[in-house]
């Protein structure tokens, strides 16, 4: 009997000891919190189905399990844990952790951001008066998460203030790893607030403390963010250095997801630096990694950038191929930003392909969306696309109107952050936020006390504002009218360009007793304004005129049309050799610049040009005859791919009179009958004139007509 009782007691004792050995203890609680982010799956496998010795430890176990489920994005499990925690008693730290978990769950899984911020604030209040290390570390975590959420919501002054508080507590805590993570979040908020210099200081502070952070990818991600920061402010040398560092660190960790981001950043930097070859190399490597990761949206984003890079190097066909794939993926996932970016790139590709109408229609549709979202950068780019498309469609007035609209849109440049130190600027920002909050509270109190008076004052102010607005609009309208009148006057009187310049040319021709009139055209320079921009086009026009005036054998230089030069020579010179040498000097003088594309051509006539006995062409007809010679020279130059000139000379003073009403037709007829001689560079004889076509083109036209008839 006694032996049986002894055996039963021994079994009970061993069972109790076994349960105690496997129960959740205080040591397990201390060791579990560092494990939550590092190995949440292992933590769940160990403690999800276990129990604790005491109610307080059971609450701690549930909190650990809840945070582990949150890290693994297990929404139903997190909801169940929160329901169980709501029925239990908590210590202040446990209560703060429960509110933190509920805030994280509400923000990331339910998109209830205001409620999440309330939970974060309540968690911070629950820790008031707690000065131990664990409470202080938890306060830093709560303030950091709260500041990050405020940054995500673009409430940047509040985010900077909250993260500044987290930084101060992290310094008091003395944990360098926690301080590094807080410095990075503060750098992010300042970057979004257009304070890149101050953001860079906090990023560098985080990088110096990165070795104390247990997360292996922390330095690589931080280097990547620094690369993006320096790229946005145009410091490409530093951006390239940090991007290379990021790629090396992430490659050593075999982290393909963020390695792809680093390669993408390298490609973007090379593209903005004007090196599309290196850009494509890095972007293609990033695309290979994303294809292995099967990240649809990341692949679409990469393809858009690759397409734009192909567009930079003049391969719009490849650009169109990549953009169609990117647009299909973005549409399938209903990602509005990527859909917009791919369609905007498509409008630019249509321009390069010569599909002017498609480019114009797509840009007009996207412009409405950009103006609704007040996206000034995209609005300016789309206006430029529409202007170039309208210009190609010969809608000059619409093109100029859109160019002026684009020029009126300011280009935003990130601020430099001044010369203050990081601590001083952060304190100044916090003080500014506090003063703003106090001012708002004071104004609200005054509004409650003087409601009727403020309403009356508001009506008066509205009437004054309306009157001032009308006065301002009238003043601006009158000012613009005055400017238009001045511009109209300059067009007809100013001798540097336009009608005033052409009138000055005619006056010089009347004074010229002998010599030559030369009309010079540099490839497509006269039509390249939309490609190079107004400022560069004007500068290069002036450079061309100065270059021609520096020639010793040139007497006068005029610009009867934008980008077209008229030269008057009053002395006898070896014209053919001088023109050929001038072609070479112009080609070398503008080498490497986006001035013109295509060969140089020139039309020449002697002065005075006398088509009949005792007769002489007036200046207007002399310029028109030179334009005829230039047309033939330009046509020959484009067909042969080399610089050409055509010189027209009357054969005898008894040549028939040219018809001023049909000068081109009568001059071509005179050339065909041999009474006007054509001198062509390099002895070419296959000249064409306006309205004529070669036999090969006529034969091709007839064949096309026969093919169309056969189809019908």
C-alpha positions as CSV (number, residue, x, y, z in Angstrom):
1,X,0.0,0.0,0.0
2,X,2.7,2.4,0.9
3,X,4.8,1.5,-2.1
4,X,1.8,2.2,-4.4
5,X,1.3,5.7,-2.9
6,X,5.0,6.4,-3.2
7,X,5.0,5.5,-6.9
8,X,1.9,7.7,-7.6
9,X,3.5,10.7,-5.8
10,X,6.7,10.2,-7.8
11,X,4.8,10.1,-11.1
12,X,3.0,13.4,-10.2
13,X,6.2,15.1,-9.2
14,X,8.0,14.1,-12.4
15,X,5.0,15.3,-14.5
16,X,4.9,18.6,-12.7
17,X,8.7,19.1,-13.2
18,X,8.3,18.1,-16.9
19,X,5.6,20.7,-17.5
20,X,7.6,23.3,-15.6
21,X,10.6,22.6,-17.8
22,X,8.6,23.1,-21.0
23,X,6.6,26.1,-19.8
24,X,7.3,29.7,-20.9
25,X,9.5,31.5,-18.4
26,X,10.8,35.0,-17.7
27,X,14.1,34.1,-19.4
28,X,12.2,33.0,-22.5
29,X,10.5,36.3,-22.5
30,X,13.7,38.3,-22.3
31,X,15.3,36.2,-25.1
32,X,12.2,36.2,-27.3
33,X,12.0,39.9,-28.1
34,X,15.3,40.0,-30.0
35,X,14.1,36.9,-31.9
36,X,10.9,38.5,-33.1
37,X,12.4,40.2,-36.2
38,X,15.3,37.9,-36.7
39,X,13.5,34.5,-36.7
40,X,9.7,34.9,-36.2
41,X,9.0,31.4,-37.7
42,X,11.3,29.8,-35.1
43,X,9.7,31.7,-32.3
44,X,6.2,30.5,-33.3
45,X,7.4,26.9,-33.7
46,X,8.8,27.1,-30.1
47,X,6.1,29.0,-28.2
48,X,2.9,29.2,-30.2
49,X,1.3,26.1,-28.6
50,X,2.9,26.3,-25.2
51,X,1.8,27.9,-22.0
52,X,3.3,30.0,-19.3
53,X,3.8,29.6,-15.5
54,X,1.9,32.7,-14.5
55,X,-0.8,35.0,-16.0
56,X,1.7,37.8,-16.5
57,X,4.1,35.5,-18.4
58,X,1.1,34.2,-20.4
59,X,0.4,37.8,-21.5
60,X,4.1,38.2,-22.4
61,X,4.0,35.0,-24.5
62,X,0.8,36.1,-26.3
63,X,2.5,39.4,-27.1
64,X,5.6,37.7,-28.5
65,X,3.4,35.3,-30.6
66,X,1.3,38.3,-31.9
67,X,4.4,40.3,-33.0
68,X,5.8,37.2,-34.7
69,X,2.5,36.7,-36.6
70,X,2.7,40.4,-37.6
71,X,6.2,40.0,-39.0
72,X,5.0,37.1,-41.1
73,X,1.8,39.0,-42.2
74,X,-0.6,36.5,-40.7
75,X,-3.7,38.8,-40.4
76,X,-6.2,36.3,-38.9
77,X,-3.8,35.1,-36.2
78,X,-2.9,38.7,-35.2
79,X,-6.7,39.4,-34.9
80,X,-7.1,36.4,-32.6
81,X,-4.1,37.4,-30.4
82,X,-5.5,40.9,-30.0
83,X,-8.9,39.6,-28.9
84,X,-7.2,37.3,-26.3
85,X,-5.0,40.2,-25.1
86,X,-8.0,42.5,-24.6
87,X,-9.3,40.1,-21.9
88,X,-6.1,40.0,-19.8
89,X,-4.4,42.2,-17.2
90,X,-1.3,44.1,-18.3
91,X,1.7,45.8,-16.8
92,X,2.4,49.3,-18.2
93,X,5.0,47.8,-20.6
94,X,2.7,45.0,-21.7
95,X,-0.1,47.6,-22.2
96,X,2.2,49.7,-24.4
97,X,3.2,46.7,-26.4
98,X,-0.4,45.7,-26.9
99,X,-1.3,49.2,-28.2
100,X,1.8,49.1,-30.4
101,X,0.8,45.8,-31.9
102,X,-2.8,47.1,-32.5
103,X,-1.4,50.2,-34.1
104,X,0.8,48.3,-36.5
105,X,-2.0,45.9,-37.3
106,X,-4.4,48.9,-38.0
107,X,-2.0,50.7,-40.1
108,X,-0.5,48.0,-42.3
109,X,-3.4,45.5,-42.5
110,X,-6.5,47.7,-42.3
111,X,-5.2,51.1,-43.5
112,X,-6.7,52.9,-40.5
113,X,-3.9,55.3,-40.1
114,X,-5.5,57.8,-37.7
115,X,-6.5,55.1,-35.3
116,X,-3.0,53.6,-35.5
117,X,-1.5,57.0,-34.6
118,X,-3.9,57.2,-31.6
119,X,-2.7,53.8,-30.5
120,X,1.0,54.8,-30.8
121,X,0.3,58.0,-28.7
122,X,-1.6,55.9,-26.1
123,X,1.3,53.5,-25.9
124,X,3.7,56.3,-25.3
125,X,1.4,57.7,-22.6
126,X,1.3,54.3,-20.9
127,X,5.1,54.4,-20.5
128,X,5.0,57.8,-18.8
129,X,7.2,57.8,-15.7
130,X,8.9,54.5,-16.7
131,X,12.7,55.1,-16.7
132,X,14.1,51.6,-17.0
133,X,16.1,50.5,-20.1
134,X,13.3,48.3,-21.4
135,X,10.7,51.1,-21.2
136,X,13.1,53.6,-22.8
137,X,13.9,51.2,-25.6
138,X,10.1,50.7,-26.2
139,X,9.5,54.4,-26.2
140,X,12.1,54.9,-28.9
141,X,10.5,52.1,-31.0
142,X,7.0,53.7,-30.6
143,X,8.2,57.2,-31.5
144,X,10.2,55.9,-34.5
145,X,7.2,54.0,-35.9
146,X,4.9,56.9,-35.2
147,X,7.3,59.3,-37.1
148,X,7.6,56.8,-40.0
149,X,3.8,56.6,-40.3
150,X,3.5,60.4,-40.3
151,X,6.2,60.6,-43.0
152,X,4.2,58.1,-45.1
153,X,1.1,60.3,-44.6
154,X,3.2,63.4,-45.7
155,X,2.7,65.1,-42.4
156,X,6.3,66.0,-42.5
157,X,6.6,68.6,-39.7
158,X,5.0,66.3,-37.2
159,X,7.1,63.4,-38.4
160,X,10.3,65.3,-38.0
161,X,9.3,66.4,-34.5
162,X,8.4,62.9,-33.5
163,X,11.6,61.4,-34.9
164,X,13.6,64.1,-33.2
165,X,12.1,63.0,-29.8
166,X,13.0,59.4,-30.7
167,X,16.5,60.4,-31.4
168,X,16.9,62.2,-28.1
169,X,15.6,59.1,-26.2
170,X,17.9,56.8,-28.2
171,X,20.9,58.9,-27.2
172,X,19.8,58.7,-23.6
173,X,19.4,54.9,-24.0
174,X,22.9,54.5,-25.2
175,X,22.0,51.8,-27.7
176,X,24.0,52.6,-30.8
177,X,22.0,50.1,-33.0
178,X,18.7,51.7,-32.0
179,X,20.2,55.2,-32.6
180,X,21.3,54.1,-36.1
181,X,17.8,53.1,-37.1
182,X,16.4,56.3,-35.7
183,X,18.9,58.4,-37.6
184,X,18.0,56.7,-40.8
185,X,14.2,57.3,-40.3
186,X,15.0,61.0,-39.5
187,X,17.1,61.2,-42.7
188,X,14.2,59.8,-44.7
189,X,11.7,62.4,-43.3
190,X,14.1,65.2,-44.0
191,X,14.7,64.0,-47.5
192,X,10.9,64.0,-48.2
193,X,10.8,67.5,-46.6
194,X,13.2,68.8,-49.3
195,X,16.1,69.2,-46.9
196,X,18.7,67.0,-48.6
197,X,21.8,68.4,-46.9
198,X,20.4,67.9,-43.4
199,X,19.1,64.4,-44.4
200,X,22.5,63.5,-45.6
201,X,24.0,64.3,-42.2
202,X,21.6,62.0,-40.4
203,X,22.1,59.3,-43.1
204,X,25.9,59.5,-42.5
205,X,25.4,59.3,-38.8
206,X,23.4,56.1,-39.3
207,X,26.0,54.7,-41.6
208,X,28.8,55.3,-39.0
209,X,26.7,53.4,-36.5
210,X,25.6,50.6,-38.9
211,X,28.0,48.0,-37.5
212,X,26.0,48.0,-34.3
213,X,22.8,47.0,-36.1
214,X,22.0,43.3,-36.1
215,X,20.1,43.4,-39.4
216,X,22.6,42.3,-42.1
217,X,21.0,44.3,-44.9
218,X,20.9,47.6,-42.9
219,X,24.2,49.0,-44.3
220,X,23.4,48.1,-47.9
221,X,19.9,49.6,-47.8
222,X,21.4,52.7,-46.2
223,X,24.0,53.1,-48.9
224,X,21.2,52.8,-51.5
225,X,19.2,55.6,-49.9
226,X,22.2,57.8,-49.8
227,X,22.8,57.1,-53.5
228,X,19.2,58.2,-54.3
229,X,19.5,61.3,-52.2
230,X,22.7,62.5,-53.9
231,X,21.3,61.7,-57.3
232,X,18.3,63.9,-56.7
233,X,20.5,66.9,-56.0
234,X,22.8,66.3,-58.9
235,X,25.9,65.1,-57.0
236,X,26.5,62.1,-59.3
237,X,30.0,61.3,-58.0
238,X,28.8,60.7,-54.5
239,X,25.7,58.9,-55.7
240,X,27.8,56.5,-57.8
241,X,30.1,55.8,-54.9
242,X,27.2,54.9,-52.5
243,X,25.4,52.9,-55.2
244,X,28.5,50.8,-55.8
245,X,28.9,50.2,-52.1
246,X,25.3,49.2,-51.8
247,X,25.6,46.7,-54.7
248,X,28.7,45.2,-53.2
249,X,27.2,44.7,-49.7
250,X,23.9,43.3,-51.0
251,X,25.7,40.9,-53.4
252,X,27.8,39.6,-50.6
253,X,24.6,38.8,-48.7
254,X,23.0,37.2,-51.9
255,X,20.0,39.6,-51.4
256,X,18.8,39.6,-55.0
257,X,15.8,41.9,-54.2
258,X,17.7,44.9,-53.0
259,X,20.7,44.1,-55.2
260,X,18.3,44.7,-58.1
261,X,17.4,48.1,-56.6
262,X,21.1,49.0,-56.3
263,X,21.7,48.0,-60.0
264,X,18.6,50.0,-61.0
265,X,20.0,53.0,-59.2
266,X,23.4,52.6,-60.9
267,X,21.6,52.5,-64.3
268,X,19.6,55.6,-63.5
269,X,22.7,57.5,-62.4
270,X,24.5,56.6,-65.6
271,X,21.5,57.6,-67.7
272,X,21.2,61.0,-66.0
273,X,25.0,61.5,-66.5
274,X,24.6,61.0,-70.3
275,X,26.1,57.5,-70.5
276,X,23.3,55.3,-71.9
277,X,25.6,52.3,-72.7
278,X,26.6,51.8,-69.0
279,X,23.0,52.6,-68.0
280,X,21.6,49.7,-70.2
281,X,24.2,47.3,-68.8
282,X,23.2,47.8,-65.2
283,X,19.5,48.0,-66.0
284,X,19.6,44.7,-67.9
285,X,21.4,43.0,-64.9
286,X,18.7,44.4,-62.6
287,X,16.0,43.1,-65.0
288,X,17.5,39.6,-65.0
289,X,17.3,39.5,-61.2
290,X,13.7,40.8,-61.1
291,X,12.6,38.2,-63.6
292,X,14.0,35.5,-61.3
293,X,12.2,37.1,-58.4
294,X,9.0,37.3,-60.4
295,X,8.2,40.8,-59.2
296,X,5.7,42.1,-61.7
297,X,5.6,45.7,-60.8
298,X,9.4,46.0,-60.3
299,X,9.9,44.4,-63.8
300,X,7.4,47.0,-65.2
301,X,9.3,49.9,-63.6
302,X,12.6,48.6,-65.0
303,X,11.2,48.2,-68.4
304,X,10.0,51.8,-68.5
305,X,13.5,53.1,-67.6
306,X,15.1,50.7,-70.2
307,X,12.7,52.0,-72.8
308,X,13.6,55.6,-72.0
309,X,17.3,54.8,-72.3
310,X,16.8,53.2,-75.7
311,X,14.9,56.4,-76.6
312,X,18.0,58.4,-75.5
313,X,20.2,56.5,-78.0
314,X,17.8,56.8,-80.9
315,X,16.2,53.3,-80.9
316,X,12.5,54.0,-80.5
317,X,11.5,50.6,-81.9
318,X,13.0,48.8,-78.9
319,X,11.6,51.5,-76.6
320,X,8.1,50.8,-77.9
321,X,8.6,47.0,-77.3
322,X,9.6,47.4,-73.6
323,X,6.9,50.0,-73.0
324,X,4.1,47.8,-74.3
325,X,5.2,45.0,-71.9
326,X,5.4,47.5,-69.0
327,X,2.0,49.0,-69.7
328,X,0.4,45.5,-69.9
329,X,1.8,44.5,-66.5
330,X,0.8,47.8,-64.8
331,X,-2.7,47.7,-66.3
332,X,-3.2,44.1,-65.1
333,X,-2.1,45.1,-61.6
334,X,-4.1,48.4,-61.8
335,X,-1.0,50.3,-60.6
336,X,-1.9,53.9,-61.5
337,X,1.5,55.5,-61.2
338,X,3.2,52.9,-63.4
339,X,0.4,53.1,-65.9
340,X,0.9,56.9,-66.1
341,X,4.7,56.7,-66.4
342,X,4.6,54.1,-69.2
343,X,2.0,56.0,-71.2
344,X,4.0,59.2,-70.8
345,X,7.0,57.4,-72.1
346,X,4.9,56.1,-74.9
347,X,4.0,59.6,-76.0
348,X,7.7,60.5,-76.3
349,X,8.3,57.2,-78.2
350,X,5.5,58.1,-80.7
351,X,7.3,61.4,-81.3
352,X,10.6,59.6,-82.1
353,X,8.7,57.2,-84.4
354,X,7.0,60.1,-86.3
355,X,3.5,59.2,-85.1
356,X,2.7,62.8,-84.3
357,X,-1.1,62.4,-84.0
358,X,-0.8,59.4,-81.6
359,X,1.7,61.3,-79.5
360,X,-0.5,64.4,-79.3
361,X,-3.7,62.5,-78.4
362,X,-2.0,60.5,-75.6
363,X,-0.2,63.6,-74.2
364,X,-3.5,65.6,-74.1
365,X,-5.1,62.8,-72.2
366,X,-2.3,62.6,-69.7
367,X,-2.1,66.4,-69.3
368,X,-5.6,66.5,-67.9
369,X,-4.6,63.9,-65.2
370,X,-1.4,65.8,-64.4
371,X,-3.3,69.0,-63.8
372,X,-5.8,67.3,-61.6
373,X,-3.0,65.9,-59.5
374,X,-1.1,69.2,-59.7
375,X,2.0,67.4,-60.9
376,X,4.0,70.3,-62.4
377,X,7.0,68.3,-63.6
378,X,4.9,65.9,-65.7
379,X,2.7,68.7,-66.9
380,X,5.8,70.5,-68.2
381,X,7.1,67.4,-70.0
382,X,3.7,66.7,-71.6
383,X,3.4,70.3,-72.9
384,X,6.8,69.9,-74.5
385,X,5.6,66.7,-76.2
386,X,2.5,68.4,-77.5
387,X,4.4,71.4,-78.7
388,X,6.8,69.2,-80.8
389,X,3.9,67.1,-82.2
390,X,1.9,70.3,-83.2
391,X,5.0,71.7,-84.8
392,X,5.5,68.6,-86.8
393,X,1.8,68.8,-87.8
394,X,2.4,72.4,-89.0
395,X,0.3,73.9,-86.1
396,X,2.8,76.6,-85.3
397,X,0.6,78.8,-83.2
398,X,-0.5,75.9,-80.9
399,X,3.1,74.7,-80.6
400,X,4.3,78.2,-79.5
401,X,1.4,78.5,-77.0
402,X,2.3,75.2,-75.4
403,X,6.0,76.1,-75.3
404,X,5.1,79.3,-73.4
405,X,3.0,77.4,-71.0
406,X,5.8,74.9,-70.4
407,X,8.2,77.8,-69.8
408,X,5.9,79.4,-67.2
409,X,6.0,76.2,-65.1
410,X,8.8,76.5,-62.5
411,X,11.2,73.6,-62.0
412,X,11.4,72.5,-58.4
413,X,14.9,72.1,-57.0
414,X,15.5,70.5,-53.6
415,X,16.7,72.9,-51.0
416,X,20.3,72.8,-49.7
417,X,19.4,73.0,-46.1
418,X,21.6,76.0,-45.3
419,X,24.9,75.9,-43.3
420,X,23.5,75.0,-39.9
421,X,24.4,71.8,-38.1
422,X,22.0,68.9,-38.0
423,X,21.1,69.5,-34.3
424,X,20.5,73.2,-34.7
425,X,18.3,72.8,-37.7
426,X,16.3,70.0,-36.0
427,X,15.8,72.2,-33.0
428,X,14.7,75.1,-35.2
429,X,12.2,72.9,-37.0
430,X,10.7,71.6,-33.7
431,X,10.5,75.2,-32.4
432,X,8.8,76.3,-35.6
433,X,6.3,73.5,-35.3
434,X,5.5,74.4,-31.7
435,X,5.0,78.1,-32.5
436,X,2.7,77.1,-35.4
437,X,0.6,74.9,-33.1
438,X,0.3,77.7,-30.5
439,X,-0.7,80.2,-33.1
440,X,-3.4,77.9,-34.5
441,X,-4.8,77.4,-30.9
442,X,-4.8,81.2,-30.3
443,X,-6.5,81.9,-33.6
444,X,-9.1,79.2,-32.8
445,X,-9.9,80.8,-29.5
446,X,-10.3,84.2,-31.0
447,X,-12.6,82.8,-33.7
448,X,-14.9,81.3,-31.0
449,X,-15.1,84.6,-29.0
450,X,-15.5,86.9,-32.0
451,X,-17.5,84.8,-34.4
452,X,-19.8,87.5,-35.7
453,X,-17.1,90.1,-36.0
454,X,-14.8,87.7,-37.9
455,X,-17.6,86.9,-40.3
456,X,-18.2,90.5,-41.2
457,X,-14.5,91.1,-41.5
458,X,-14.2,88.0,-43.8
459,X,-16.9,89.4,-46.1
460,X,-15.0,92.7,-46.3
461,X,-11.7,91.0,-47.0
462,X,-13.3,88.8,-49.6
463,X,-14.7,91.9,-51.4
464,X,-11.2,93.6,-51.2
465,X,-9.5,90.4,-52.4
466,X,-12.0,90.2,-55.3
467,X,-11.4,93.8,-56.3
468,X,-7.6,93.3,-56.1
469,X,-7.8,90.2,-58.2
470,X,-9.8,91.9,-60.8
471,X,-7.4,94.9,-60.8
472,X,-4.4,92.5,-61.0
473,X,-6.0,90.6,-63.9
474,X,-6.7,93.9,-65.7
475,X,-3.1,95.1,-65.1
476,X,-1.6,91.8,-66.3
477,X,-3.8,91.8,-69.4
478,X,-2.8,95.4,-70.2
479,X,0.9,94.6,-69.6
480,X,0.7,91.6,-71.9
481,X,-1.0,93.7,-74.5
482,X,1.9,96.2,-74.3
483,X,4.5,93.5,-74.5
484,X,2.8,92.1,-77.6
485,X,2.7,95.5,-79.2
486,X,6.4,95.9,-78.5
487,X,7.2,92.5,-79.9
488,X,5.2,93.3,-83.0
489,X,7.1,96.5,-83.4
490,X,10.5,94.8,-83.0
491,X,9.6,92.1,-85.6
492,X,9.2,94.9,-88.2
493,X,12.1,97.1,-87.1
494,X,14.7,95.1,-85.2
495,X,17.7,94.2,-87.5
496,X,18.9,91.1,-85.8
497,X,16.1,88.8,-86.9
498,X,12.7,88.7,-88.5
499,X,11.2,91.2,-90.9
500,X,13.5,94.0,-89.8
501,X,16.5,91.9,-90.6
502,X,15.1,91.0,-94.1
503,X,14.5,94.8,-94.8
504,X,18.1,95.5,-93.8
505,X,19.2,92.8,-96.3
506,X,17.1,94.4,-99.1
507,X,18.7,97.8,-98.4
508,X,22.2,96.2,-98.5
509,X,21.4,94.6,-101.9
510,X,20.3,97.9,-103.4
511,X,23.6,99.4,-102.4
512,X,25.7,96.4,-103.9
513,X,27.0,97.2,-107.3
514,X,28.9,93.9,-107.7
515,X,29.7,90.7,-105.8
516,X,27.7,87.7,-104.7
517,X,24.6,86.9,-102.6
518,X,24.9,83.6,-100.7
519,X,22.1,81.8,-98.8
520,X,23.5,79.3,-96.3
521,X,21.7,76.4,-94.6
522,X,23.3,74.1,-91.9
523,X,21.4,70.8,-92.2
524,X,18.2,71.0,-90.2
525,X,19.5,73.8,-87.9
526,X,16.7,76.2,-89.0
527,X,14.1,73.7,-87.7
528,X,16.0,72.4,-84.6
529,X,14.6,74.8,-82.0
530,X,12.3,72.3,-80.4
531,X,15.0,69.7,-80.2
532,X,17.8,71.9,-78.7
533,X,15.6,74.4,-76.7
534,X,15.2,78.2,-77.2
535,X,18.3,79.3,-75.2
536,X,20.7,77.0,-76.9
537,X,19.1,77.6,-80.4
538,X,19.5,81.4,-79.9
539,X,23.1,81.0,-78.6
540,X,24.1,78.9,-81.6
541,X,22.4,81.3,-84.1
542,X,24.5,84.1,-82.7
543,X,27.5,81.9,-82.8
544,X,26.9,81.1,-86.5
545,X,26.5,84.8,-87.4
546,X,29.7,85.8,-85.5
547,X,31.6,82.9,-87.2
548,X,30.5,84.1,-90.7
549,X,31.3,87.8,-89.9
550,X,34.9,86.7,-88.9
551,X,35.5,85.5,-92.4
552,X,37.8,88.1,-94.2
553,X,36.1,87.8,-97.6
554,X,32.6,88.3,-96.1
555,X,31.2,91.9,-96.1
556,X,27.7,91.6,-94.6
557,X,25.8,88.9,-92.8
558,X,22.0,88.8,-92.2
559,X,19.5,86.3,-90.9
560,X,16.3,86.7,-93.0
561,X,14.8,83.6,-91.3
562,X,15.7,82.0,-87.9
563,X,18.7,79.7,-88.5
564,X,19.2,80.8,-92.2
565,X,22.2,83.0,-93.0
566,X,22.5,85.5,-96.0
567,X,26.0,86.6,-96.9
568,X,26.9,89.6,-99.2
569,X,30.3,89.7,-100.9
570,X,31.2,92.9,-102.7
571,X,34.7,91.9,-103.9
572,X,35.9,89.3,-106.4
573,X,36.9,86.1,-104.7
574,X,37.5,82.5,-105.8
575,X,33.9,81.6,-104.9
576,X,34.0,77.8,-105.3
577,X,37.1,77.2,-103.2
578,X,36.1,79.7,-100.5
579,X,32.6,78.1,-100.1
580,X,34.1,74.6,-99.8
581,X,36.6,75.8,-97.2
582,X,33.8,77.5,-95.4
583,X,31.8,74.3,-95.3
584,X,34.8,72.5,-93.6
585,X,35.2,75.3,-91.1
586,X,31.6,75.3,-90.1
587,X,31.5,71.5,-89.8
588,X,34.6,71.5,-87.5
589,X,33.4,74.7,-85.6
590,X,30.1,73.1,-84.5
591,X,31.4,69.5,-84.1
592,X,30.0,67.7,-81.1
593,X,27.1,70.1,-80.5
594,X,23.4,69.5,-81.1
595,X,23.4,72.3,-83.7
596,X,22.4,70.6,-86.9
597,X,21.9,67.2,-88.4
598,X,22.6,66.7,-92.1
599,X,25.0,68.3,-94.7
600,X,25.5,72.0,-95.3
601,X,24.1,73.6,-98.5
602,X,24.3,77.0,-100.1
603,X,22.7,78.9,-103.0
604,X,24.7,81.6,-104.8
605,X,23.9,84.3,-107.4
606,X,26.2,87.1,-108.6
607,X,25.3,90.7,-107.9
608,X,23.7,92.4,-109.8
609,X,21.8,89.5,-111.5
610,X,20.8,90.9,-114.9
611,X,18.5,88.5,-116.7
612,X,18.0,90.9,-119.6
613,X,19.7,93.8,-121.4
614,X,19.9,96.8,-119.1
615,X,17.7,95.0,-116.6
616,X,18.4,94.1,-113.0
617,X,16.5,92.0,-110.5
618,X,15.1,93.9,-107.4
619,X,16.3,92.7,-104.0
620,X,13.1,90.7,-103.3
621,X,13.5,88.7,-106.5
622,X,17.3,88.3,-106.0
623,X,16.6,86.7,-102.6
624,X,13.9,84.5,-104.0
625,X,16.2,83.4,-106.9
626,X,18.9,82.5,-104.3
627,X,16.3,80.5,-102.4
628,X,15.7,78.5,-105.5
629,X,19.4,77.8,-105.8
630,X,19.5,76.8,-102.1
631,X,16.5,74.5,-102.6
632,X,18.3,72.5,-105.3
633,X,21.6,72.5,-103.3
634,X,19.8,71.3,-100.2
635,X,18.0,68.5,-102.2
636,X,21.3,67.4,-103.7
637,X,23.1,67.5,-100.4
638,X,20.4,65.3,-98.7
639,X,20.5,62.8,-101.6
640,X,24.3,62.6,-101.7
641,X,25.0,63.0,-98.0
642,X,27.7,65.6,-98.6
643,X,28.0,69.4,-98.5
644,X,26.8,71.0,-101.8
645,X,26.3,74.5,-103.4
646,X,24.5,75.6,-106.5
647,X,25.4,78.9,-108.2
648,X,23.1,80.5,-110.8
649,X,24.7,82.9,-113.5
650,X,23.0,84.6,-116.5
651,X,24.7,83.4,-119.7
652,X,24.2,86.6,-121.8
653,X,22.7,90.0,-121.3
654,X,20.1,89.1,-124.0
655,X,18.5,86.4,-121.8
656,X,14.7,86.6,-121.5
657,X,13.2,88.5,-118.6
658,X,12.2,86.5,-115.6
659,X,8.5,86.6,-114.6
660,X,8.3,88.0,-111.0
661,X,4.8,86.4,-110.5
662,X,6.2,82.9,-111.3
663,X,9.9,83.4,-110.6
664,X,10.6,79.8,-109.8
665,X,8.9,78.4,-112.9
666,X,10.4,81.0,-115.2
667,X,13.9,80.6,-113.7
668,X,13.8,76.8,-114.1
669,X,12.6,77.2,-117.7
670,X,15.6,79.6,-118.3
671,X,18.0,77.0,-116.8
672,X,16.5,74.2,-119.0
673,X,17.0,76.4,-122.1
674,X,20.5,77.3,-121.2
675,X,20.1,81.0,-120.7
676,X,20.9,80.6,-117.0
677,X,23.9,78.6,-116.1
678,X,24.2,76.3,-113.0
679,X,27.6,75.8,-111.3
680,X,27.4,72.9,-108.9
681,X,30.0,71.7,-106.4
682,X,31.9,68.6,-107.4
683,X,30.5,68.8,-110.9
684,X,27.1,67.2,-110.1
685,X,24.5,67.5,-112.8
686,X,21.5,65.5,-111.5
687,X,19.8,68.6,-110.1
688,X,16.2,68.8,-109.2
689,X,14.0,71.8,-108.8
690,X,10.7,72.5,-106.9
691,X,7.8,70.7,-108.5
692,X,10.0,68.3,-110.5
693,X,10.8,64.6,-109.9
694,X,13.3,62.2,-111.2
695,X,12.4,59.4,-113.6
696,X,13.0,56.8,-110.9
697,X,10.5,58.5,-108.6
698,X,7.9,58.8,-111.4
699,X,8.3,55.1,-112.2
700,X,7.9,54.2,-108.5
701,X,4.8,56.4,-108.4
702,X,3.3,54.7,-111.4
703,X,4.1,51.2,-110.0
704,X,2.3,52.1,-106.7
705,X,-0.7,53.3,-108.6
706,X,-0.9,50.1,-110.6
707,X,-0.6,48.1,-107.4
708,X,-3.5,50.0,-105.8
709,X,-5.7,49.4,-108.9
710,X,-4.9,45.7,-108.9
711,X,-5.9,45.5,-105.2
712,X,-9.3,47.0,-105.9
